Amino acid sequence: MLDSPSALANACRRDWNALLAPYRKPESARSIFEIGVTALPFFVLWGLAYASLSVSYALTLLFCTLTSFFLVRLFLIQHDCGHGSFFEQREVNDWVGRIIGVLTMTPYQVWRHSHAKHHATSGNLDRRGFGDIDTLTVREYRAMSPLERFGYRLYRFPPVIFGIGPAFIFMLKQRLPFGFMRGGWKFWISAMGTNLALIVTWGAMMWLVGWKNFLLVHIPICLITGSIGVWLFYVQHQFEDSYWAEAGEWTPEEAALYGSSYYDLPEPFRWLTANIGVHHVHHLYSRIPYYKLQQVLRDFPELSNIRRFGFIESLSCIKLRFWDEDQKRMVSVREAMAGA
């Protein structure tokens, strides 16, 4: 991880709300363009995946993988709509978010509320559990029963957290407004409305191309998209030098700068993932459209050397399971049990 102590010190002394406010205004023409260059390739690649079924299913899966990256990008447009940062008008943000939510199988209103809680509580040990990867401290884990330990380690097992977990979340869990079951009618309308739109859309596609062909193409796209999305979300906060603090010591600025990574990906993947790797800046000021985040890094170079790592370095995050209260860092199972 490329961290500069001086950059950290300088960054903590800045008034980021004032400095980043000028970047918040979305450009409607640019936003429409971003939707176009994302949605059009998505539908074209979906069609190519379907057409390739008669040639080779291996080729189909290749097209499905490419299509998945554009579905990830559509999800991140929905993400910006949820923050009110993609268009100036809230109604436009909301309707674009709802429509994309049918493609991503994500009820817009439910997700937006959950994600807002994530931003308000990320890194806060006393307010865990909102739109985040479940994370235990070392002391909490040591106090568990063997069965409880097994359950947590199974949840954090890579094939589960990056494979079975995303499939469960996007295909099943999001069909109901979990977390907001008693939160009011708007969450139920969001979930049930998305479900109804999915039934109509999937039904129409099955009628058009055949149910078997549709499932052979669309299910892999959904599964791969979910895994990519969860991986990105994981490395944004689950890295060794992350930040967790009790409520009395927690501050949103420190949680953003120390607890959110700068996932420095190669340019093609940076574009495909809509700059979500510039996650520390996003948490500092979530109203900035994703297409302006690179400009922020250019204008404030000190932010380029904070919690920064690339893809190869990010692979080491997979082994991390717990927050060590004494060492103030994320640790593996072996490290957590070494002093037990």
C-alpha positions in Angstrom: 0.0 0.0 0.0 1.4 3.4 -1.0 0.8 5.7 1.9 2.5 8.9 2.6 2.6 10.1 6.3 2.9 13.7 5.2 -0.1 13.3 2.8 -2.1 11.9 5.6 -1.2 14.7 8.0 -1.9 17.3 5.4 -5.2 15.7 4.3 -6.5 15.6 7.9 -6.0 19.4 8.2 -8.1 20.3 5.2 -11.7 21.5 5.1 -12.9 18.9 2.5 -16.5 20.0 2.5 -15.5 23.4 1.3 -12.7 22.2 -1.0 -14.8 19.6 -2.8 -18.1 21.4 -3.0 -17.3 23.0 -6.4 -17.0 19.5 -7.9 -20.5 18.4 -6.9 -22.5 19.9 -9.8 -23.3 17.2 -12.4 -23.2 17.9 -16.1 -26.5 16.7 -17.6 -25.0 16.2 -21.1 -22.1 14.2 -19.7 -24.4 12.1 -17.5 -26.7 11.2 -20.5 -23.5 10.4 -22.5 -22.3 8.1 -19.7 -25.7 6.2 -19.7 -25.5 5.8 -23.5 -21.9 4.5 -23.6 -22.8 2.0 -20.8 -26.3 0.8 -21.8 -25.6 0.4 -25.5 -22.6 -1.9 -25.1 -24.5 -3.8 -22.4 -27.4 -4.6 -24.8 -25.1 -5.3 -27.8 -22.9 -7.7 -25.8 -26.0 -9.4 -24.4 -27.2 -10.0 -28.0 -23.8 -11.3 -29.0 -23.8 -13.7 -26.0 -27.2 -15.0 -27.2 -26.1 -15.3 -30.8 -23.0 -17.2 -29.7 -25.1 -20.0 -28.1 -25.2 -21.7 -31.5 -21.4 -21.5 -31.8 -19.8 -22.3 -28.4 -21.0 -21.9 -24.8 -17.4 -21.0 -23.9 -17.7 -18.0 -26.3 -21.0 -17.2 -24.7 -19.4 -17.1 -21.3 -16.8 -14.8 -22.6 -19.4 -12.4 -23.9 -21.3 -12.8 -20.6 -18.2 -11.7 -18.7 -17.8 -8.6 -20.8 -21.5 -7.8 -20.4 -21.1 -8.1 -16.7 -18.6 -5.3 -16.5 -21.1 -3.0 -18.2 -23.9 -4.1 -15.8 -21.5 -3.2 -13.0 -21.1 0.2 -14.6 -24.9 0.5 -14.8 -25.1 -0.3 -11.1 -22.6 2.4 -10.4 -24.7 4.9 -12.3 -27.6 3.8 -10.1 -25.3 4.3 -7.1 -24.6 7.9 -8.1 -28.3 8.5 -8.7 -28.9 7.3 -5.1 -26.5 9.9 -3.9 -28.3 12.6 -5.9 -25.0 13.2 -7.8 -25.8 12.1 -11.4 -28.4 14.7 -12.3 -29.4 18.0 -10.7 -33.0 17.1 -10.4 -33.8 14.6 -7.7 -36.8 13.2 -9.6 -34.5 12.4 -12.6 -32.0 10.7 -10.4 -34.7 8.6 -8.8 -36.4 7.5 -12.0 -33.1 6.6 -13.7 -32.1 4.7 -10.5 -35.4 2.8 -10.5 -35.1 1.8 -14.1 -31.5 0.6 -13.8 -32.6 -1.2 -10.6 -34.6 -3.6 -12.8 -31.4 -4.5 -14.7 -29.4 -4.8 -11.5 -32.2 -6.6 -9.6 -31.7 -3.9 -6.9 -34.8 -2.1 -5.4 -33.7 1.5 -5.6 -35.4 3.0 -2.6 -34.3 0.2 -0.3 -30.7 0.2 -1.5 -30.4 4.0 -1.4 -31.5 4.1 2.3 -29.2 1.2 3.3 -26.3 2.8 1.4 -26.8 6.1 3.1 -26.6 4.4 6.5 -23.4 2.7 5.3 -21.9 6.2 4.6 -23.0 7.4 8.0 -21.6 4.5 9.9 -18.6 3.1 7.9 -15.8 2.3 10.3 -17.9 2.9 13.5 -17.6 -0.2 15.7 -20.8 0.7 17.6 -22.9 1.0 14.5 -21.9 -1.9 12.3 -24.3 -3.9 10.1 -25.6 -1.3 7.6 -24.8 -2.2 4.0 -21.4 -3.4 4.8 -19.3 -6.7 5.1 -19.9 -8.1 8.6 -16.7 -7.6 10.5 -15.9 -8.9 14.0 -13.2 -7.7 16.3 -10.6 -10.2 17.6 -12.0 -10.1 21.1 -15.5 -10.7 19.9 -14.4 -13.7 17.9 -12.4 -15.2 20.8 -15.5 -14.9 23.0 -17.6 -16.9 20.6 -18.6 -20.6 20.8 -17.0 -23.0 18.3 -20.2 -23.1 16.3 -20.4 -19.3 16.1 -16.8 -19.1 15.0 -17.4 -21.7 12.3 -20.4 -19.7 11.1 -18.4 -16.4 10.8 -15.5 -18.1 9.2 -17.8 -19.8 6.7 -19.4 -16.4 5.9 -15.9 -14.9 5.3 -14.7 -17.9 3.3 -13.8 -16.6 -0.2 -16.0 -18.9 -2.3 -18.9 -18.0 -0.1 -18.4 -14.2 0.3 -17.5 -13.7 -3.4 -19.6 -16.5 -5.0 -22.6 -17.8 -3.1 -23.1 -14.6 -1.1 -23.5 -12.2 -4.1 -25.9 -14.7 -5.8 -28.0 -14.9 -2.6 -28.1 -11.2 -2.1 -29.0 -10.2 -5.7 -31.2 -13.1 -6.7 -33.0 -13.8 -3.4 -32.4 -11.4 -0.5 -33.2 -8.2 -2.4 -36.7 -9.5 -3.4 -37.8 -8.3 0.1 -36.9 -5.1 1.9 -34.8 -6.8 4.6 -33.7 -4.3 7.2 -36.7 -2.1 6.5 -39.5 -4.6 6.8 -41.3 -2.3 9.2 -39.9 0.9 7.7 -43.0 1.9 5.8 -44.8 1.3 2.6 -42.2 3.0 0.4 -39.7 0.2 0.9 -42.3 -2.4 0.1 -43.3 -0.6 -3.0 -39.7 -0.3 -4.1 -39.1 -4.1 -3.6 -42.4 -5.3 -5.0 -42.3 -2.9 -7.9 -38.8 -4.1 -8.8 -40.0 -7.7 -8.5 -43.0 -7.0 -10.8 -40.8 -5.2 -13.4 -38.4 -8.2 -13.3 -41.3 -10.7 -13.9 -42.5 -8.6 -16.9 -39.0 -8.0 -18.3 -37.7 -11.6 -17.8 -41.0 -13.0 -19.1 -40.8 -10.9 -22.2 -37.2 -11.9 -22.9 -38.0 -15.6 -22.3 -40.9 -15.3 -24.8 -38.6 -13.6 -27.3 -35.5 -15.9 -27.1 -36.7 -18.9 -25.3 -36.6 -19.5 -21.5 -33.6 -21.8 -21.7 -31.5 -19.5 -23.9 -32.4 -16.5 -21.7 -31.3 -18.3 -18.5 -28.1 -19.6 -20.2 -27.1 -16.0 -21.0 -28.6 -13.9 -18.2 -27.9 -16.0 -15.1 -24.1 -16.1 -15.7 -24.2 -12.3 -16.3 -26.0 -11.7 -13.0 -23.7 -14.1 -11.0 -20.5 -12.6 -12.5 -21.8 -9.0 -11.9 -22.6 -9.8 -8.3 -19.1 -11.3 -7.7 -17.4 -8.3 -9.2 -19.5 -5.9 -7.3 -18.9 -7.6 -3.9 -15.2 -7.8 -4.6 -15.0 -4.1 -5.3 -17.0 -3.3 -2.2 -14.8 -5.7 -0.1 -11.5 -4.1 -1.1 -12.9 -0.6 -0.5 -13.0 -1.2 3.3 -11.5 -4.6 4.1 -7.7 -3.9 3.9 -5.0 -4.2 6.5 -4.6 -0.5 7.4 -8.3 0.2 7.4 -10.1 2.3 10.1 -12.4 1.2 12.8 -13.2 3.2 16.0 -15.7 3.3 18.8 -18.5 5.9 18.4 -16.8 8.4 20.8 -13.6 8.5 18.7 -15.1 8.0 15.3 -15.1 10.9 12.8 -16.5 10.8 9.2 -13.3 12.4 7.8 -11.0 9.8 9.3 -13.4 7.0 8.3 -13.2 8.3 4.7 -9.5 9.0 4.5 -8.3 6.0 6.5 -11.1 3.5 6.1 -11.8 3.8 2.4 -9.2 2.7 -0.1 -7.9 4.2 -3.3 -8.1 1.1 -5.5 -5.7 2.1 -8.3 -6.8 0.0 -11.3 -5.5 0.1 -14.9 -7.3 2.6 -17.0 -9.8 0.2 -18.8 -10.9 -1.2 -15.5 -11.0 2.2 -13.9 -13.5 3.2 -16.7 -15.5 0.0 -16.5 -15.9 0.4 -12.7 -16.8 4.1 -13.0 -13.9 5.3 -10.8 -15.5 3.6 -7.7 -11.9 2.8 -6.7 -11.4 6.4 -5.8 -13.4 5.5 -2.8 -11.8 7.7 -0.2 -12.8 10.8 -2.1 -16.3 9.4 -2.6 -16.7 9.0 1.1 -15.3 12.4 1.8 -17.9 14.0 -0.5 -20.5 11.6 -1.9 -22.3 14.2 -4.1 -19.4 14.3 -6.6 -20.3 12.5 -9.9 -18.0 9.6 -10.6 -16.7 11.2 -13.8 -15.2 14.1 -11.7 -13.3 12.0 -9.2 -10.1 11.8 -11.3 -10.2 15.5 -11.6 -10.2 15.8 -7.8 -7.1 13.6 -7.6 -5.4 15.8 -10.1 -6.3 19.0 -8.2 -5.4 17.5 -4.8 -2.4 15.2 -5.4 -2.0 14.5 -1.7 -5.2 12.3 -2.0 -3.4 10.1 -4.6 -1.1 8.7 -1.9 -3.6 7.7 0.8 -4.7 4.1 1.3 -3.6 3.4 -2.3 -3.0 -0.1 -3.7 -3.3 -1.9 -7.0 -4.9 -5.2 -8.0 -2.0 -7.5 -7.1 -1.7 -5.9 -3.6 -5.5 -6.2 -3.1 -5.3 -10.0 -3.3 -3.7 -10.0 0.2 -7.0 -8.6 1.6 -8.7 -11.9 1.0 -7.1 -13.5 4.1 -8.2 -10.7 6.4 -11.1 -11.5 8.7 -11.0 -9.4 11.9 -10.3 -6.0 13.3 -7.6 -6.2 16.0 -8.4 -3.6 18.6 -4.8 -3.6 20.0 -2.9 -3.4 16.8 -5.5 -1.2 15.0 -5.5 -3.2 11.8 -7.3 -6.0 10.0 -5.8 -9.5 10.7 -6.1 -13.1 9.5 -7.5 -16.0 11.4 -4.1 -17.2 12.3 -3.0 -13.8 13.6 -6.3 -13.4 15.6 -5.8 -16.7 17.4 -2.0 -16.4 17.9 -2.4 -14.6 21.2 -5.5 -16.4 22.4 
